[in-house]
């Protein structure tokens, strides 16, 4: 009789406990109903494709540097690394050539984007940052008509998204042009800036040629990321 009463009380206590917590029939093991995938939660976004950045001063080939900086001293082609606080997140390099009648400057800048939002991946955050940069630069969402092929515009064929911005600054008697080409590949944003100035009134700087040289650099850098 005492055993029967004890068993009955034990059953009542177990029923009460199961009413407050999730009981399972797996031999007392932890209930895993509704648990996320092993090693992470459903709200954890994926890390970016790139976990590091290339050495920037070696990213541009000597043949392209000689074309962009003609007649420069040999040490110029080595480049000057950009000073940054975290080379895992941002690196860059600059090349400068100064002559009597003209100067050329080339800079490349790599930025690896990391998202701090667990619901936004690094790649998606980089896409948002890149679109914001394009908007701030006044880049149209569509390619302009063929009548103005050198205008600021988005570009195809370089990374996953790209744009080019060509600006002229008049200086008497010569002129100065600065071309900026930015592109994104996964979670890395790369910016190439090529600036040329001359003190000569003639001939005018060839914008189409300068843009093509800048595109050559950007395409080389994009291939380097994939390689």
Helices and strands as residue ranges (DSSP letters): H 2-20, G 56-58, H 62-68, G 74-78, E 80-81, E 90-98, E 102-112, H 122-136, G 146-148, E 153-155, E 161-170, E 175-185, E 188-198, H 207-226
